[in-house]
Amino acid sequence: MGGAELNQAGLHPGSLEFVGLDLASVERALGLYLPLLAAMIARLLAGRQPRMFAACLLSVLWTAPMLVVLQALNQVAGWWSFTPGSAASLRGMPLELWLGWLLLWGALPQWLLPHAGIVRTATAMAALDLLLMPLCPAAIPLGPRWLLGEAAAIVLVLLPALCLGEWTRSDTHLRLRAAMQAATAGLVFLYLVPEIAFALRPGQGWTPMHKLAGGRLAFEAVLLLAVPGLSAVQEFAVRGGGTPIPYDPPRRLVTSGVYRYLANPMQLSCSCVLLAWAALLQDSWLLVPAAFAVVYSAGIARWDERQDLRDRFGADWIAYRAEVADWRPRWRPFHAGRPARVYIARGCEPCSRVRRWLERRHPTGLEIVEAETLPAGSIRRMRYDPADGSAPVEGIRAMARAMEHLHLGWAFCGALARLPGIWQMLQLVLDAGGLGPREISCTSGPGAGAPTRPRRAEESS
């Protein structure tokens, strides 16, 4: 029976009422079960591979909120639409199609093409999507500019998910993947969780935040609550050689930065942000994930982390935990072992004022050394040299590191100043104001001066 006969019979190709089936429902079901079946088969064929679980987990966690972000953009641009009928949806995207796309681009590439490389895997998955999208006209009617939407999906969703998964599996690009993990956590907790709450109980949605007087200031206050958690992620990558994911942990015990004051800054920061977010959006349902975060952090995570860290770091961990609490911050910093050094020029008047300012606050675990004692030509900015063999830092980052040796308030300011993007901006401002690099009249010849560790590659955040 052709299209004309169907129309004469009161039916149309998009609705198979004559057999009791709705074509859109069939396409939605296939959009979930075919990727699910393919993912299960690929998982069985892939077998056990090192770091594969962490790679899949992070790839899925990136894809999940970004698909909703893509749908929000699609609601404005009109690249495609979704036929109504699904009982549950996220911003009008049927739940089964969201889950199917999540498996197709989040988990399947990691298991199916683990050694193909990012470019070839992205090409293969994009080609598959270009093939499948026109085959679902009843469930996903395409607009005239749907290829632009496909390009946006590849750039925003697929490529970052593949990069995060590949870098995690190969244990490369540590600082980039740590930054992406922090961004993923923000997307999940601050965007995806509210969207799920709004879908389960339709209400005001994001409206309260837009209508709130001083809403921008309130949002910025929430971001400030996230600073300890973001700084802790950065500290894991820079000083610990790992990330917050349990399957990709730091290789060295981290007791610097915000960890001088608090043993679990990420958990405390996450719980505070979720509570503040629930208040800002005036949605009591958002208290549920906040409560879950508190219970998980105080129960399961606390028990597991303590046992794991005790096994890996032994006496150093025990000594650290005897002085630093989980969620109750110290006012003065914890320090063990050799002190760090900060080099400040004596012959530079602005530098001397900085030195006097630091000395008046009696830093803990920090030696202030005259920059002139270093070999001539080896230093042009204030330098912080950690005692654990990590790479030294200069300029605004050196000052921010020195502040973590003072007390909790200054350490928070230092953690904020060290965040990527912020320290570069602050450094530009200082350089433009005449506090940039300068020649130091060192009194020591080449090779002379105070004993220092060999300088390694400059730290980047």
NUTORPA-340028 format. One record per residue (C-alpha): x, y, z; residue number from 1; residue in three letters. Coordinates in Angstrom, 2 decimals, decimal comma, padded with zeros to 5 digits. Layout:
% NUTORPA-340028
REC       u       v       w zase badren
REC       X       Y       Z  NUM    ALA
...
This chain:
% NUTORPA-340028
REC       u       v       w zase badren
REC  000,00  000,00  000,00    1    MET
REC  001,55  003,30 -001,10    2    GLY
REC  001,34  006,75  000,48    3    GLY
REC -001,77  007,74 -001,55    4    ALA
REC -003,66  004,59 -000,51    5    GLU
REC -002,69  005,19  003,16    6    LEU
REC -003,98  008,76  002,97    7    ASN
REC -007,25  007,60  001,36    8    GLN
REC -007,65  005,12  004,19    9    ALA
REC -007,20  007,85  006,77   10    GLY
REC -003,67  006,72  007,61   11    LEU
REC -000,24  008,21  006,91   12    HIS
REC  003,25  006,70  006,75   13    PRO
REC  004,30  008,28  010,04   14    GLY
REC  001,54  006,47  011,96   15    SER
REC  000,96  002,76  011,33   16    LEU
REC -002,46  002,67  012,95   17    GLU
REC -003,56 -000,15  010,66   18    PHE
REC -001,23 -002,53  012,50   19    VAL
REC -001,61 -000,90  015,90   20    GLY
REC  001,88  000,61  015,86   21    LEU
REC  003,08  004,19  015,95   22    ASP
REC  006,14  004,63  013,75   23    LEU
REC  007,55  007,42  015,92   24    ALA
REC  007,36  005,15  018,97   25    SER
REC  009,09  002,35  017,07   26    VAL
REC  011,87  004,70  015,97   27    GLU
REC  012,32  005,99  019,51   28    ARG
REC  012,52  002,43  020,85   29    ALA
REC  015,08  001,48  018,21   30    LEU
REC  016,99  004,66  019,02   31    GLY
REC  017,51  003,28  022,53   32    LEU
REC  017,75 -000,49  022,10   33    TYR
REC  020,03 -000,62  019,04   34    LEU
REC  022,78  001,52  020,71   35    PRO
REC  022,26 -000,46  023,93   36    LEU
REC  022,72 -003,77  022,11   37    LEU
REC  025,73 -002,45  020,19   38    ALA
REC  027,30 -001,16  023,42   39    ALA
REC  026,79 -004,51  025,16   40    MET
REC  028,38 -006,43  022,28   41    ILE
REC  031,27 -003,97  022,04   42    ALA
REC  031,83 -004,26  025,80   43    ARG
REC  032,04 -008,05  025,59   44    LEU
REC  034,44 -007,89  022,65   45    LEU
REC  036,65 -005,26  024,30   46    ALA
REC  037,38 -007,41  027,36   47    GLY
REC  039,28 -006,01  030,33   48    ARG
REC  041,55 -003,12  029,46   49    GLN
REC  043,50 -000,84  031,81   50    PRO
REC  041,70  002,41  032,68   51    ARG
REC  038,81  001,57  030,33   52    MET
REC  036,12  001,97  033,00   53    PHE
REC  037,36  005,45  033,95   54    ALA
REC  037,51  006,43  030,25   55    ALA
REC  033,93  005,28  029,60   56    CYS
REC  032,63  006,86  032,79   57    LEU
REC  034,09  010,27  032,02   58    LEU
REC  033,04  010,15  028,37   59    SER
REC  029,45  009,36  029,39   60    VAL
REC  029,44  012,03  032,10   61    LEU
REC  030,50  014,67  029,56   62    TRP
REC  028,00  013,52  026,94   63    THR
REC  025,00  013,43  029,29   64    ALA
REC  024,72  017,16  030,13   65    PRO
REC  026,08  018,34  026,78   66    MET
REC  023,28  016,58  024,91   67    LEU
REC  020,83  018,66  026,95   68    VAL
REC  022,87  021,80  026,21   69    VAL
REC  022,70  020,86  022,51   70    LEU
REC  018,93  020,45  022,76   71    GLN
REC  018,63  023,88  024,39   72    ALA
REC  020,50  025,36  021,41   73    LEU
REC  018,33  023,32  019,05   74    ASN
REC  015,17  024,81  020,59   75    GLN
REC  016,44  028,21  019,48   76    VAL
REC  018,00  027,25  016,12   77    ALA
REC  015,37  024,70  015,00   78    GLY
REC  017,82  022,19  013,49   79    TRP
REC  015,39  019,32  014,14   80    TRP
REC  012,36  018,56  016,27   81    SER
REC  011,08  015,60  018,27   82    PHE
REC  007,63  014,12  017,77   83    THR
REC  005,63  014,29  021,04   84    PRO
REC  004,57  011,08  022,64   85    GLY
REC  007,34  010,02  024,98   86    SER
REC  006,29  009,97  028,62   87    ALA
REC  009,56  011,52  029,80   88    ALA
REC  011,73  014,12  028,10   89    SER
REC  014,51  016,61  028,76   90    LEU
REC  013,78  019,99  027,17   91    ARG
REC  011,51  018,20  024,69   92    GLY
REC  014,07  015,47  023,87   93    MET
REC  012,50  012,03  024,53   94    PRO
REC  014,31  010,20  027,29   95    LEU
REC  014,92  007,10  025,20   96    GLU
REC  016,61  009,12  022,45   97    LEU
REC  018,74  010,95  025,01   98    TRP
REC  019,85  007,62  026,49   99    LEU
REC  020,45  006,13  023,04  100    GLY
REC  022,57  009,07  021,94  101    TRP
REC  024,38  008,93  025,27  102    LEU
REC  025,38  005,29  024,62  103    LEU
REC  026,14  005,93  020,95  104    LEU
REC  028,57  008,78  021,53  105    TRP
REC  029,54  008,28  025,17  106    GLY
REC  030,22  004,58  025,77  107    ALA
REC  030,22  002,83  022,38  108    LEU
REC  033,29  004,57  020,86  109    PRO
REC  035,44  003,73  023,91  110    GLN
REC  034,65  000,01  023,69  111    TRP
REC  034,29 -000,36  019,92  112    LEU
REC  037,28  001,72  018,69  113    LEU
REC  039,73  001,97  021,60  114    PRO
REC  042,83  002,19  019,41  115    HIS
REC  041,51  004,03  016,35  116    ALA
REC  042,52  007,51  017,53  117    GLY
REC  040,35  010,54  018,14  118    ILE
REC  040,13  011,76  014,53  119    VAL
REC  039,22  008,40  013,00  120    ARG
REC  036,79  007,56  015,78  121    THR
REC  035,09  010,95  015,48  122    ALA
REC  034,83  010,52  011,71  123    THR
REC  033,28  007,06  012,06  124    ALA
REC  030,76  008,09  014,74  125    MET
REC  029,81  011,29  012,91  126    ALA
REC  029,28  009,30  009,67  127    ALA
REC  027,08  006,84  011,56  128    LEU
REC  025,02  009,69  012,98  129    ASP
REC  024,67  011,32  009,56  130    LEU
REC  023,36  008,00  008,26  131    LEU
REC  020,92  007,32  011,09  132    LEU
REC  019,35  010,78  011,54  133    MET
REC  017,49  010,81  008,16  134    PRO
REC  016,25  007,26  008,85  135    LEU
REC  014,05  008,48  011,72  136    CYS
REC  011,69  010,97  010,02  137    PRO
REC  008,73  010,18  012,26  138    ALA
REC  010,56  010,56  015,60  139    ALA
REC  013,04  013,26  014,54  140    ILE
REC  011,78  015,48  011,70  141    PRO
REC  014,82  017,29  010,32  142    LEU
REC  014,88  020,98  009,52  143    GLY
REC  016,57  022,48  006,45  144    PRO
REC  019,70  023,36  008,48  145    ARG
REC  020,05  020,11  010,40  146    TRP
REC  023,62  019,63  009,17  147    LEU
REC  024,61  022,76  011,12  148    LEU
REC  023,14  021,13  014,21  149    GLY
REC  025,11  017,98  013,46  150    GLU
REC  028,30  020,02  013,24  151    ALA
REC  027,50  021,67  016,57  152    ALA
REC  026,88  018,24  018,10  153    ALA
REC  030,24  016,95  016,89  154    ILE
REC  032,13  019,98  018,22  155    VAL
REC  030,33  020,33  021,56  156    LEU
REC  029,54  016,73  022,44  157    VAL
REC  031,41  014,09  020,45  158    LEU
REC  034,94  015,47  020,16  159    LEU
REC  035,33  016,53  023,84  160    PRO
REC  033,91  013,17  025,00  161    ALA
REC  036,37  011,30  022,79  162    LEU
REC  039,29  013,44  023,97  163    CYS
REC  038,40  012,94  027,63  164    LEU
REC  038,04  009,19  027,18  165    GLY
REC  041,21  008,77  025,11  166    GLU
REC  043,37  010,94  027,38  167    TRP
REC  042,13  009,08  030,44  168    THR
REC  042,74  005,65  028,92  169    ARG
REC  046,22  006,59  027,67  170    SER
REC  047,04  008,59  030,84  171    ASP
REC  048,09  011,69  028,89  172    THR
REC  047,22  015,42  028,90  173    HIS
REC  046,82  015,33  032,67  174    LEU
REC  046,03  018,99  033,25  175    ARG
REC  043,64  019,24  030,31  176    LEU
REC  041,66  016,20  031,40  177    ARG
REC  041,61  017,43  035,01  178    ALA
REC  040,17  020,74  033,76  179    ALA
REC  037,59  018,85  031,69  180    MET
REC  036,68  016,74  034,71  181    GLN
REC  036,02  019,93  036,69  182    ALA
REC  033,89  021,29  033,82  183    ALA
REC  032,03  017,97  033,63  184    THR
REC  031,22  018,08  037,35  185    ALA
REC  029,88  021,63  036,96  186    GLY
REC  027,73  020,64  033,98  187    LEU
REC  026,31  017,59  035,76  188    VAL
REC  025,54  019,20  039,12  189    PHE
REC  024,63  022,73  038,06  190    LEU
REC  022,85  022,03  034,77  191    TYR
REC  021,87  018,39  034,22  192    LEU
REC  020,58  017,74  037,76  193    VAL
REC  018,30  020,84  037,70  194    PRO
REC  017,05  019,91  034,22  195    GLU
REC  016,14  016,43  035,46  196    ILE
REC  014,40  017,98  038,48  197    ALA
REC  012,45  020,35  036,21  198    PHE
REC  011,44  017,41  033,98  199    ALA
REC  010,20  015,34  036,94  200    LEU
REC  008,26  018,25  038,47  201    ARG
REC  007,52  021,02  035,99  202    PRO
REC  007,54  024,39  037,66  203    GLY
REC  009,37  027,68  037,39  204    GLN
REC  012,55  026,14  035,99  205    GLY
REC  015,36  028,65  035,67  206    TRP
REC  012,99  031,63  036,09  207    THR
REC  013,74  032,36  039,78  208    PRO
REC  017,40  032,93  039,04  209    MET
REC  016,59  035,40  036,26  210    HIS
REC  013,99  037,27  038,34  211    LYS
REC  016,02  037,38  041,55  212    LEU
REC  017,23  040,86  042,45  213    ALA
REC  020,99  040,72  042,38  214    GLY
REC  020,82  037,38  040,58  215    GLY
REC  024,20  037,88  038,98  216    ARG
REC  025,82  038,55  042,36  217    LEU
REC  024,12  035,47  043,78  218    ALA
REC  025,44  033,38  040,89  219    PHE
REC  028,93  034,72  041,45  220    GLU
REC  028,64  033,85  045,15  221    ALA
REC  027,82  030,27  044,17  222    VAL
REC  030,90  030,23  041,96  223    LEU
REC  033,00  031,41  044,90  224    LEU
REC  031,78  028,39  046,86  225    LEU
REC  033,21  026,25  044,05  226    ALA
REC  036,71  027,76  044,32  227    VAL
REC  038,03  025,30  046,95  228    PRO
REC  036,83  022,35  044,86  229    GLY
REC  038,29  023,71  041,64  230    LEU
REC  041,58  024,53  043,34  231    SER
REC  041,69  021,00  044,78  232    ALA
REC  041,29  019,50  041,28  233    VAL
REC  044,10  021,74  040,07  234    GLN
REC  046,25  020,67  043,04  235    GLU
REC  045,69  017,00  042,25  236    PHE
REC  046,96  017,51  038,70  237    ALA
REC  049,84  019,91  039,43  238    VAL
REC  051,21  018,45  042,64  239    ARG
REC  049,72  014,94  042,79  240    GLY
REC  049,98  013,76  039,19  241    GLY
REC  046,37  012,54  039,07  242    GLY
REC  042,70  013,51  039,08  243    THR
REC  039,73  013,23  041,48  244    PRO
REC  038,34  010,15  039,70  245    ILE
REC  039,00  007,12  041,98  246    PRO
REC  040,23  005,11  038,98  247    TYR
REC  042,70  007,86  038,04  248    ASP
REC  044,02  009,00  041,46  249    PRO
REC  047,05  011,15  042,34  250    PRO
REC  050,35  009,29  042,51  251    ARG
REC  051,68  011,50  045,31  252    ARG
REC  050,06  012,54  048,57  253    LEU
REC  048,72  016,08  048,17  254    VAL
REC  049,00  018,27  051,28  255    THR
REC  049,60  021,62  049,59  256    SER
REC  047,25  024,37  048,47  257    GLY
REC  043,76  024,11  049,94  258    VAL
REC  044,71  020,71  051,36  259    TYR
REC  046,84  022,47  053,97  260    ARG
REC  043,56  023,50  055,61  261    TYR
REC  041,00  020,86  054,70  262    LEU
REC  041,21  017,15  053,86  263    ALA
REC  038,08  016,98  051,66  264    ASN
REC  037,66  020,37  049,96  265    PRO
REC  035,99  018,92  046,86  266    MET
REC  033,25  017,19  048,82  267    GLN
REC  032,58  020,21  051,04  268    LEU
REC  032,60  022,58  048,07  269    SER
REC  030,24  020,37  046,05  270    CYS
REC  027,75  020,08  048,94  271    SER
REC  027,78  023,84  049,58  272    CYS
REC  027,33  024,64  045,89  273    VAL
REC  024,36  022,27  045,57  274    LEU
REC  022,68  023,74  048,66  275    LEU
REC  023,22  027,28  047,39  276    ALA
REC  022,01  026,29  043,91  277    TRP
REC  018,80  024,84  045,38  278    ALA
REC  018,19  028,08  047,27  279    ALA
REC  018,95  030,22  044,20  280    LEU
REC  016,56  028,22  041,98  281    LEU
REC  013,96  027,93  044,78  282    GLN
REC  013,50  024,22  044,09  283    ASP
REC  013,31  021,87  047,07  284    SER
REC  013,97  018,85  044,83  285    TRP
REC  017,53  020,08  044,36  286    LEU
REC  018,06  019,49  048,08  287    LEU
REC  017,97  015,75  047,32  288    VAL
REC  021,29  015,63  045,42  289    PRO
REC  022,80  017,95  048,03  290    ALA
REC  021,75  015,56  050,80  291    ALA
REC  023,02  012,62  048,78  292    PHE
REC  026,39  014,35  048,34  293    ALA
REC  026,65  014,88  052,11  294    VAL
REC  025,70  011,27  052,91  295    VAL
REC  028,03  009,86  050,26  296    TYR
REC  030,94  012,05  051,35  297    SER
REC  030,50  011,38  055,06  298    ALA
REC  029,85  007,65  054,59  299    GLY
REC  030,95  005,62  051,61  300    ILE
REC  033,61  007,97  050,23  301    ALA
REC  035,13  008,66  053,64  302    ARG
REC  035,54  004,98  054,47  303    TRP
REC  036,88  004,01  051,04  304    ASP
REC  039,27  006,95  050,67  305    GLU
REC  040,75  006,57  054,13  306    ARG
REC  041,52  002,90  053,58  307    GLN
REC  042,95  003,49  050,09  308    ASP
REC  045,09  006,46  051,12  309    LEU
REC  046,36  004,71  054,23  310    ARG
REC  047,44  001,75  052,11  311    ASP
REC  049,13  003,93  049,48  312    ARG
REC  050,78  006,62  051,60  313    PHE
REC  051,14  005,03  055,02  314    GLY
REC  052,71  007,12  057,79  315    ALA
REC  052,61  010,37  055,76  316    ASP
REC  048,85  010,08  055,38  317    TRP
REC  048,33  009,19  059,04  318    ILE
REC  050,38  012,20  060,17  319    ALA
REC  048,47  014,50  057,82  320    TYR
REC  045,02  013,27  058,89  321    ARG
REC  045,95  013,64  062,55  322    ALA
REC  046,23  017,39  061,95  323    GLU
REC  043,71  018,15  059,17  324    VAL
REC  039,98  017,41  059,42  325    ALA
REC  037,58  016,39  056,66  326    ASP
REC  035,21  019,36  056,59  327    TRP
REC  036,37  021,60  059,45  328    ARG
REC  039,09  023,91  058,08  329    PRO
REC  042,16  024,94  060,02  330    ARG
REC  042,98  028,63  060,36  331    TRP
REC  046,74  028,18  060,05  332    ARG
REC  048,21  025,88  057,39  333    PRO
REC  049,45  022,35  057,91  334    PHE
REC  053,06  021,79  056,93  335    HIS
REC  055,41  018,83  057,19  336    ALA
REC  058,90  018,29  055,85  337    GLY
REC  061,23  020,85  054,33  338    ARG
REC  059,92  024,40  053,87  339    PRO
REC  059,21  025,86  050,46  340    ALA
REC  061,14  028,91  049,27  341    ARG
REC  060,02  032,15  047,74  342    VAL
REC  062,67  034,30  046,04  343    TYR
REC  062,10  038,06  046,18  344    ILE
REC  064,57  040,69  044,99  345    ALA
REC  066,04  042,93  047,69  346    ARG
REC  066,97  045,71  045,28  347    GLY
REC  063,43  046,15  043,92  348    CYS
REC  061,34  048,48  046,10  349    GLU
REC  057,90  047,01  045,17  350    PRO
REC  059,36  043,54  045,72  351    CYS
REC  060,74  044,56  049,09  352    SER
REC  057,31  045,76  050,15  353    ARG
REC  055,88  042,37  049,22  354    VAL
REC  058,60  040,70  051,27  355    ARG
REC  057,88  042,84  054,33  356    ARG
REC  054,14  042,17  053,94  357    TRP
REC  054,76  038,42  053,96  358    LEU
REC  057,20  038,56  056,88  359    GLU
REC  054,74  040,48  059,07  360    ARG
REC  052,26  037,61  058,68  361    ARG
REC  054,71  034,93  059,82  362    HIS
REC  054,22  032,34  057,06  363    PRO
REC  054,29  028,66  057,99  364    THR
REC  056,64  026,35  056,10  365    GLY
REC  058,01  029,10  053,88  366    LEU
REC  061,51  030,57  053,62  367    GLU
REC  061,87  034,03  052,07  368    ILE
REC  065,16  034,20  050,19  369    VAL
REC  066,77  037,14  048,38  370    GLU
REC  066,58  036,64  044,61  371    ALA
REC  070,07  038,13  044,29  372    GLU
REC  071,53  034,92  045,71  373    THR
REC  070,56  033,02  042,55  374    LEU
REC  072,88  032,81  039,51  375    PRO
REC  072,89  035,96  037,40  376    ALA
REC  070,21  036,01  034,71  377    GLY
REC  068,30  033,04  036,14  378    SER
REC  065,38  034,98  037,62  379    ILE
REC  063,30  037,95  036,46  380    ARG
REC  060,14  037,55  038,54  381    ARG
REC  059,24  036,54  042,07  382    MET
REC  059,64  032,76  042,22  383    ARG
REC  058,09  030,08  044,44  384    TYR
REC  060,04  026,84  044,69  385    ASP
REC  058,07  024,03  046,41  386    PRO
REC  059,83  021,58  048,67  387    ALA
REC  058,39  018,44  047,05  388    ASP
REC  060,30  018,64  043,77  389    GLY
REC  057,37  020,05  041,77  390    SER
REC  058,04  022,70  039,16  391    ALA
REC  058,60  026,25  040,46  392    PRO
REC  056,23  029,04  039,47  393    VAL
REC  056,82  032,76  038,99  394    GLU
REC  054,97  036,04  039,08  395    GLY
REC  051,39  036,14  040,30  396    ILE
REC  051,34  032,37  040,81  397    ARG
REC  054,38  032,61  043,08  398    ALA
REC  052,63  035,23  045,20  399    MET
REC  049,46  033,11  045,28  400    ALA
REC  051,50  030,11  046,42  401    ARG
REC  053,15  032,17  049,15  402    ALA
REC  049,70  033,24  050,39  403    MET
REC  048,72  029,63  051,07  404    GLU
REC  051,36  029,65  053,86  405    HIS
REC  049,64  032,49  055,78  406    LEU
REC  046,12  031,63  056,91  407    HIS
REC  042,80  030,36  055,55  408    LEU
REC  041,56  033,72  054,27  409    GLY
REC  044,68  034,51  052,28  410    TRP
REC  044,91  030,90  051,11  411    ALA
REC  041,41  031,22  049,59  412    PHE
REC  042,50  034,37  047,74  413    CYS
REC  045,60  032,57  046,54  414    GLY
REC  043,57  029,57  045,35  415    ALA
REC  041,29  031,90  043,38  416    LEU
REC  044,26  033,77  041,89  417    ALA
REC  045,87  030,51  040,68  418    ARG
REC  042,86  029,27  038,72  419    LEU
REC  043,36  029,01  034,93  420    PRO
REC  042,37  032,19  033,15  421    GLY
REC  042,43  034,25  036,33  422    ILE
REC  046,17  034,18  036,95  423    TRP
REC  046,88  035,07  033,31  424    GLN
REC  044,55  038,09  033,54  425    MET
REC  046,07  039,23  036,85  426    LEU
REC  049,58  038,86  035,45  427    GLN
REC  048,70  041,00  032,43  428    LEU
REC  047,27  043,70  034,71  429    VAL
REC  050,39  043,71  036,89  430    LEU
REC  052,70  043,76  033,88  431    ASP
REC  050,76  046,67  032,37  432    ALA
REC  051,06  048,52  035,70  433    GLY
REC  054,85  048,35  035,68  434    GLY
REC  055,25  045,27  037,88  435    LEU
REC  056,39  042,99  035,10  436    GLY
REC  059,67  041,09  034,74  437    PRO
REC  062,89  042,99  035,43  438    ARG
REC  066,61  042,40  035,52  439    GLU
REC  067,96  041,42  038,94  440    ILE
REC  071,42  042,58  039,98  441    SER
REC  072,57  039,21  041,26  442    CYS
REC  075,69  039,20  043,43  443    THR
REC  076,52  035,62  042,52  444    SER
REC  078,21  034,49  039,36  445    GLY
REC  076,96  031,63  037,19  446    PRO
REC  076,61  028,47  039,22  447    GLY
REC  076,96  030,24  042,55  448    ALA
REC  074,34  031,23  045,06  449    GLY
REC  072,08  029,42  047,50  450    ALA
REC  071,57  025,71  046,80  451    PRO
REC  068,50  025,17  044,72  452    THR
REC  066,93  022,23  042,91  453    ARG
REC  067,38  022,10  039,14  454    PRO
REC  064,72  024,20  037,49  455    ARG
REC  062,19  022,18  035,56  456    ARG
REC  059,64  023,13  032,93  457    ALA
REC  057,43  026,04  033,97  458    GLU
REC  054,21  024,95  035,60  459    GLU
REC  051,08  025,61  033,57  460    SER
REC  047,57  025,45  034,95  461    SER
